Amino acid sequence: MKVRKGVIIVAVLAIVMVGLWLWVLGIVPIKKTVRELIERPVTVEVSPEELRKKAEETALSLSNWLEKQEKLDRMLVYHEGRRDPLLLPVKKKEKEIKESLPPQPPKLMLKGIAWDKTKPLALINDLVVKEGDTVQGARIVKIDFDQVAVQYRDKKFIIKLIEWEEKRSPSS
């Protein structure tokens, strides 16, 4: 008797588990899903007059919206000489910064590269930098697995991590 009860319990649990998996996988739906309702074709007869009227209403609402946008743009125009409160003041212009830089590029020591396709990093002058950062006025343009491209005053420089020298044997 005990063996029969155990077999029956295991069988019922197996049936419940199989039913649950079929429901989770979507093979046995319990209710109609939204997807089934959308997949049914819906046809509506619309006369050309109704279609033309809807198109005119849509065009009218679009033109009203455009007029409102133009009014808002005209309202937000600042008078000459007044400061825009939404813009932060710039301390120095880029041109002034470039002119203040020395003509020679700074001494940059590339000590290491942590290269990754998505976010490469380089160790330059004991600073961890990424592409777009600036070190002593030089902007990091690109970091490769063995070199870093740097732009300084409209000139590009390459800093290599390791200089490879080909050793030649005396017999060749």
C-alpha positions as CSV (number, residue, x, y, z in Angstrom):
1,M,0.0,0.0,0.0
2,K,2.8,2.4,0.9
3,V,4.5,1.6,-2.4
4,R,1.4,2.4,-4.4
5,K,1.0,5.8,-2.6
6,G,4.6,6.7,-3.4
7,V,4.2,5.7,-7.1
8,I,1.0,7.7,-7.3
9,I,2.6,10.8,-5.7
10,V,5.6,10.6,-8.1
11,A,3.3,10.2,-11.1
12,V,1.1,13.2,-10.1
13,L,4.2,15.3,-9.5
14,A,5.7,14.3,-12.9
15,I,2.4,15.2,-14.7
16,V,2.3,18.6,-12.9
17,M,6.0,19.3,-13.7
18,V,5.4,18.4,-17.4
19,G,2.3,20.6,-17.6
20,L,4.2,23.5,-15.9
21,W,7.1,23.2,-18.4
22,L,4.7,23.1,-21.3
23,W,3.0,26.3,-20.0
24,V,6.3,28.1,-19.4
25,L,7.4,27.3,-22.9
26,G,4.1,28.6,-24.3
27,I,3.1,25.3,-25.9
28,V,-0.1,25.1,-23.8
29,P,-1.6,28.6,-23.4
30,I,-4.0,29.1,-20.5
31,K,-5.4,32.4,-21.8
32,K,-5.4,34.0,-25.2
33,T,-2.3,36.2,-25.4
34,V,-2.2,39.6,-26.9
35,R,0.0,38.3,-29.7
36,E,-2.9,36.0,-30.8
37,L,-5.3,38.9,-30.8
38,I,-2.9,41.1,-32.9
39,E,-2.1,38.3,-35.4
40,R,-5.8,38.1,-36.5
41,P,-6.3,40.3,-39.6
42,V,-8.4,43.3,-39.1
43,T,-10.1,44.9,-42.1
44,V,-12.0,48.2,-42.0
45,E,-13.8,49.8,-44.9
46,V,-12.9,53.5,-45.1
47,S,-14.4,55.8,-47.7
48,P,-12.1,58.2,-49.6
49,E,-13.9,61.1,-48.0
50,E,-13.3,59.8,-44.5
51,L,-9.6,59.2,-45.3
52,R,-9.2,62.7,-46.8
53,K,-10.9,64.2,-43.7
54,K,-8.5,62.4,-41.3
55,A,-5.5,63.4,-43.4
56,E,-6.6,67.1,-43.2
57,E,-7.1,66.9,-39.4
58,T,-3.7,65.4,-39.0
59,A,-2.1,68.0,-41.2
60,L,-3.9,70.8,-39.3
61,S,-2.7,69.4,-35.9
62,L,0.8,69.1,-37.2
63,S,0.8,72.7,-38.5
64,N,-0.6,73.9,-35.2
65,W,2.2,72.1,-33.4
66,L,4.8,73.6,-35.6
67,E,3.4,77.1,-35.0
68,K,3.6,76.6,-31.3
69,Q,7.2,75.4,-31.6
70,E,8.1,78.5,-33.6
71,K,6.5,80.8,-31.0
72,L,8.4,79.0,-28.2
73,D,11.7,79.3,-30.2
74,R,11.0,83.1,-30.7
75,M,10.3,83.5,-27.0
76,L,13.6,81.8,-26.0
77,V,15.9,84.0,-28.1
78,Y,18.3,85.9,-25.9
79,H,19.2,89.5,-26.6
80,E,22.7,90.2,-27.7
81,G,25.0,90.9,-24.8
82,R,22.9,89.0,-22.3
83,R,24.1,85.7,-20.8
84,D,22.2,82.5,-21.2
85,P,21.5,81.3,-17.7
86,L,21.5,77.6,-18.9
87,L,25.0,77.8,-20.2
88,L,28.0,77.6,-17.9
89,P,30.7,80.2,-18.5
90,V,33.8,78.9,-20.3
91,K,37.0,79.9,-18.5
92,K,39.2,79.9,-21.5
93,K,38.5,79.4,-25.2
94,E,40.2,76.5,-27.0
95,K,42.2,78.8,-29.2
96,E,43.6,80.6,-26.1
97,I,44.5,77.3,-24.5
98,K,46.3,76.1,-27.7
99,E,48.3,79.4,-28.0
100,S,49.4,79.1,-24.3
101,L,50.9,75.6,-24.8
102,P,54.6,75.4,-25.5
103,P,55.6,74.5,-29.1
104,Q,57.3,71.3,-28.1
105,P,55.2,68.3,-27.1
106,P,55.5,67.3,-23.4
107,K,57.6,64.4,-22.3
108,L,55.2,61.5,-22.0
109,M,56.3,58.2,-20.6
110,L,54.2,55.2,-21.6
111,K,54.6,52.7,-18.8
112,G,51.8,50.2,-19.6
113,I,48.6,49.5,-21.5
114,A,45.5,47.6,-20.3
115,W,44.1,46.9,-23.7
116,D,40.4,46.0,-24.3
117,K,38.3,46.5,-27.4
118,T,35.6,48.4,-25.5
119,K,37.6,50.5,-22.9
120,P,41.4,50.5,-23.3
121,L,43.5,52.2,-20.7
122,A,47.1,53.5,-20.6
123,L,49.5,54.4,-17.9
124,I,51.2,57.6,-18.9
125,N,53.4,59.6,-16.5
126,D,51.9,57.6,-13.6
127,L,48.3,58.6,-14.6
128,V,45.7,56.1,-15.9
129,V,44.1,57.6,-19.0
130,K,41.5,56.6,-21.5
131,E,40.9,57.7,-25.1
132,G,39.8,61.4,-25.1
133,D,41.7,62.3,-21.9
134,T,44.3,65.1,-21.8
135,V,47.8,64.8,-20.2
136,Q,49.9,68.0,-20.1
137,G,48.0,69.5,-23.0
138,A,48.3,66.4,-25.2
139,R,45.0,64.6,-26.0
140,I,44.9,60.8,-26.1
141,V,43.4,59.9,-29.5
142,K,43.7,56.1,-29.7
143,I,45.1,53.4,-27.5
144,D,46.2,50.2,-29.2
145,F,47.6,47.1,-27.6
146,D,51.2,48.2,-28.1
147,Q,51.1,52.0,-28.7
148,V,49.2,55.2,-28.0
149,A,48.3,57.9,-30.5
150,V,48.5,61.4,-29.0
151,Q,47.5,64.8,-30.6
152,Y,49.4,67.9,-29.5
153,R,48.7,71.3,-31.2
154,D,47.3,69.8,-34.4
155,K,50.1,67.2,-34.7
156,K,49.8,63.5,-34.0
157,F,52.5,61.5,-32.2
158,I,52.8,57.8,-31.6
159,I,54.2,56.6,-28.2
160,K,55.2,52.9,-28.4
161,L,55.2,50.7,-25.4
162,I,58.1,48.5,-26.5
163,E,60.6,49.2,-29.2
164,W,61.1,45.9,-31.1
165,E,64.6,45.5,-32.4
166,E,65.4,42.7,-34.7
167,K,68.6,40.9,-33.6
168,R,70.7,39.7,-36.5
169,S,73.3,37.0,-36.3
170,P,76.8,37.8,-37.5
171,S,76.6,35.0,-40.2
172,S,73.7,36.6,-42.1
